[in-house]
Amino acid sequence: MDAERGRERARPGHERPASTAGPDRGYTDHTKPVMNPPQAGEEPETESTSRGGPDDRSGRQDPRQVIERLLESERRLQAIIDATGAVVYVKDTAGKYLLVNRRFEELFHLTREGIRGRKDHDLFPQHVADAFRANDVRVLQDGRVVEFEESVPQDDGIHTYISNKFPLFDGGNQPYAVCGISTDITERKQAEQGLQESEQRLRSIAENAPGFILQVDHEGSIRFINRTHPQYSAGDVIGSSVFDWSPEPEHPKIAAALDAVFTQGRAQEYEITASGPYGSEAHYDCNAGPVVIDDEVVAAVIVATDVTARRKADEALQQSEVRFRKLVQNATDIITLFDRDCTILYESPSVHRILGYRPEQLVGNNGLDYVNEDDRDAVRQAFERLLAVPGVGVPTRFRWRHRDGSWVHLEAIGANQLDDPAIRGIVVNSRDISDQVRAEEQAAEHRAQVAHTARVSVIGEMASGMAHQLNQPLAAIANFANGCRRRVDPDRDPELAQVLTRIESEAQRAGVIIRTMREFVRTRESKRRPVDVKSAVRAVVRFLKFETQKINGQIEMDLTDEDTTIDADAVLIEQVLVNVVRNALDAMRDKPSEPRCVSIRVTRDADEVGITIADQGPGVPGALRQQVFDSFFTTKSQGMGLGLKISRTLIEDHNGRIRVDDDPGGGARFHITIPAMPNRGSNGGRGTSR
């Protein structure tokens, strides 16, 4: 594939022989069983002249013996060249192969019989054969040994050979063949090329390295440097001591590093202050390592990097970070850094004061996990707007779960700084607005209460008028029913008697309800007296017996043996119980299957009496648990939304509390606690009623 790349040289002892003729002064062609090629002017031997016979008295040797000796000589020669690892071959002046050794056969997968008489163009690609032929012709023309570098394709690729070619001369000192001995130098060539490339890379690295690369001896004398400061040349530095270029306080540090390199063969790192450009002072990070030859450290290589600018930048950055950290640590707002999937990357220390968490307790968690479920979609949408429009602040309000489980109202504004390499996150500033939200809610509640008071006043007047108008017809119904019942013989018509009794009872109950409403809406002083809660519960259960049976339900009572006396207005307490129990019955009205059970449990705990009313309805969703006590809030199509609001007001007037949660067994569970009067001992019995 490559033509001659070479080089040539005459080799001593292979100069072209003088023109003196003689069979012993030429090279023998061992491809033919003859001593010498024919001489000029002589006829070639024929069979008749070469063989001789018994009458041959010329004194010549027997030709058969001569041929035998020649063949034996040829065999010995062939054995010799077959034993060498080089490629050996002989070609005539026309380029035809006369002789090859075994190595030639092995490399090119040919036999010597198949090669003899063929030319390079019969065996190799044309450009390779052309190069071989040109080299052979040159040898024949120069009549001396010439060394060439030749390339030839083999099974595993191109191989490079050093070929020593020399002419073979006949008895007339005329070249009749070219002999070549070729040695494969492919691996050496590749190694040389690799070494050259490695040296070139190292040279390029050293010349283009941003720092200084020095080689020093045991005494610290500089033997090599890749570059210098502008005011110096390499000649100014090489031969000087490495200690000449640094102030004396740095010398022990340098000496210790060089001592460790030369005595222990270990690399060392150190930082020094030394000369900089134009006499300035510069800071260098230095790495010193050993140069080892034959297991001996002969020199040290020092790589010194100028870090002056970086050091100044680090100092400025540290000062900036200190200022920033002080600002953040003393900020009243919470500063949070999120990544693009809302994972918390950083929390300012103020989060502990406002939300109860230490910063490390939040870092690594997803911020949406702490946001109230009802606010989560709005926060997610605000976050998506931040991602879509970098650099634009997006404000939002939401509730964040405090470490104690309560909810803190936060007002936040975020900015997308993902493209800022110094931040790479979403920066959110949040402030606690819980007091503001409470004030807003109280103001709204006050406005609602004012409106409610006006409506209640109207309703009270209407209720008072209605009660007055309805009481008389109801009393008449009850009286007529009673009169009719007395005129009916219960033995003869028991069913009619039972219906009349029911009419009288329901009319009386309607009258009680109307009087209760009238008492409730009428402005009057609260009549506080000792009230037994268990007795009040039993009264309410009796009062709601018809409504309970109407939904095919039941009410179970679990009443403590402890004293449950409270200082209260009995009518108002019973009204609260009626409201809550009636709501419980209504919640189960649409339940497709039984049981439809309301449980009322009365307990005494220290200084409080507790009433728990639980149903088996659908329960109250977490988002609505605070709203159920708001004015005019209702989930019933026929409700007014006043019952639980009034109930909470009445309980709070008795210094009590009312709340709602979900029963683990399903349904809603209302808890009422009212301060108890001093214990007067056991009162009433513990039991269950249905």
Residue, then its C-alpha position, 0 to 999 in steps of 0.5 A: m500500500d505504501a511505496e518506498r519510504g526509505r532510506e538506503r545505505a551501502r553495506p561494507g563487504h557488499e560492494r559490486p565486485a571487480s570485473t575480473a572473471g572467474p567462477d569463484r568470484g560470483y554469486t551462485d544461483h541456487t535455483k538452478p543445479v549449475m555452478n555458474p550462469p553461462q559466461a560471455g562468448e561461451e556456449p551453454e552446456t548440452e546433454s552430450t557435452s555435460r554428461g561424458g561417458p566411459d570413453d571421456r578422457s578429458g579429465r573432467q568430473d562426472p557431471r552426475q556427481v557435480i549435479e548431485r553436489l549442487l542439489e545438496s548445496e541447494r538443499r542446505l541453503q534452503a534449510i538455512i534460509d527456512a530457519t530464519g524468521a525474516v522473509v528471504y527471496v531471490k528474483d531474476t532481473a525480470g522480477k521473476y521469483l527464483l527462490v523463497n523461504r518458508r516464512f514467505e510461504e507462511l505469510f502469503h499462503l503460497t508454496r515455493e513451487g507456486i511462486r517460482g517463475r511468478k512476479d510481484h504483480d501476480l501476487f500483490p496489489q499493483h501499487v505494492a508490486d510497483a514499489f517492489r519492482a522500483n526498489d529491485v531495479r534500483v538495486l540492479q542499477d546501483g549494484r550495491v546493498v540498499e535498505f528500504e522500508e516497504s509495506v505489504p498487506q497481510d491477513d491482519g492488515i498492513h505490515t512494515y518491513i525493513s528490506n535489505k536488497f543486494p544484487l547477485f552477479d554472474g561470472g562476468n560480474q553482471p547482475y543476474a538476480v536480486c536477493g532480499i532479506s525483509t524483517d517485520i518492524t510493524e510493532r516497533k513502528q507502531a511503538e515509535q508512532g505511539l511514542q511520538e504521539s505521546e510526546q506530542r501530546l505531552r508537549s502540547i499539554a505542557e505548552n498549553a497548560p494554564g499553570f507553570i510546570l517545573q522540573v527541579d533536581h535534588e537541590g531545588s535547581i530548576r531544569f525545565i519550565n514550560r512558560t514564564h511570566p511576561q517579564y521573564s524568559a526561560g533563560d532567566v529561570i532555568g538554572s535558578s533555585v525554586f527558592d529564589w522565586s518565593p519569600e523566605p517564610e514559604h521556604p520551609k513549606i517548599a523544602a518539606a514537600l521536595d524532601a518528601v518527594f525525593t526521599q519517600g517518592r510521594a506526591q505533595e500538595y501545598e499552597i504558597t505565595a510567590s512572585g506574580p506578573y510584573g513583581s506582584e504577589a500571587h497565590y499558587d496551588c502546587n502539586a509536586g510529584p516524583v520522576v522515577i527512572d530505574d526505581e530511583v527518584v531523579a527529579a521532581v515535577i512541580v505544577a503550580t496554578d495561579v489561584t490569585a483571582r479565584r482566591k479573591a473571588d472566594e473571599a468576596l463570595q464568602q463575604s457575600e454569603v455571610r451578609f446573605r445568611k445574616l439577612v435570611q436568618n434574621a428575616t421575619d418571612i420564610i424563604t424557601l427554595f424549591d426545585r421544578d417538581c416542588t421539592i424543598l431545597y432550602e428553608s430559612p431558619s424562620v420556618h422554625r418560629i412560624l411553622g415549628y419545623r427545623p429546616e432540615q426536617l423539611v429539606g428533601n420533601n415535597g412542599l405540596d405534601y404540607v399544603n391543605e388539601d383544599d388549597r393544593d390545586a391553587v398552589r399547584q397552578a401558581f407553581e405551574r405559572l412560575l415555571a411557564v413565565p420565568g422572572v415573573g412573581v406569582p402571589t398566592r394564599f394557602r394553608w400550611r400544616h404546622r408541626d403540631g397539626s394545626w393550619v397556618h395561613l401563609e401569603a407567598i410570592g414566588a419567582n422562577q430563578l431556575d436559569d440563574p446558575a447561582i440559585r437554580g430554583i424557585v424562590v418563595n417568600s412566605r409570611d404568616i397572615s393567620d392573625q389577618v385571616r382571623a380578623e377578616e373571618q371575625a369581621a365577616e362573622h360579625r357582619a353575618q351575625v348582624a344580618h342574622t340578628a335582623r332576620v331572627s328578629v323578624i322570624g321571632e315576631m313571625a314565630s310569636g304570631m304563628a304560635h299564638q294563632l296555632n295554639q288555639p286550633l291545636a288546643a281545639i283539635a286536642n279537645f275534640a279528639n279527647g271528646c271523641r275518644r271518650r264517646v268511643d267504646p274501645d272494646r267495640d272499635p279499638e282501632l278508632a280509639q287508638v287513632l283518636t288517642r294519637i291525634e290528641s297526643e300529636a296535637q299536644r306535642a305540636g303545641v309543646i313545639i310551638r311553645t318551645m319556639r316561642e320561648f326560644v325567640r322571645t327575649r327573656e332572661s336565662k333561667r339557670r338552675p341545676v340540670d341533670v344532663k342524663s334526665a335531659v337526654r332521656a326527655v329528648v329521646r322521648f320527645l323524638k321517639f316518633e321521628t325515630q320510629k318514622i325512619n325505622g331507627q333507634i336511639e341507644m343511651d350509654l349514661t354514666d353512674e357519675d353525677t352529671t349536674i350542670d348549671a344551665d337553662a334546661v330548655l336551651i340545653e334540651q334544644v341543643l340536644v334536639n337539634v343535634v339528634r334530629n340532624a343525626l336522624d336526618a343523616m340516616r334517613d336515606k340510608p339504604s339498609e339498617p341499622r339506623c342507630v343514634s348513640i348518645r353517651v354521657t360521661r363525667d370527666a374531672d370538672e366537665v360533663g361530656i355528651t357524645i352523639a354519633d350516627q351511622g350516616p355518611g359523616v361530615p367531610g373534613a373540609l366542611r367540619q368548620q362550616v357546619f357551625d356557620s349561619f345558614f350553612t346546610t346540606k339538607s334541601q329543606g334546611m335553614g342552616l341555623g340549628l347547629k349555629i344556634s346550638r354552638t352559640l347556646i353551648e358557648d353561652h354555657n361556657g362549653r364547647i361543641r365540635v364534630d369529627d368522623d366516627p371510626g365505625g362510620g358516620a358523624r360524631f358530635h362532642i359537647t362538653i359543659p362545666a359540671m357542678p360540684n359532685r353531689g354523688s351518684n345520680g341516676g343509673r347507667g343503662t341503654s334505651r332504645 
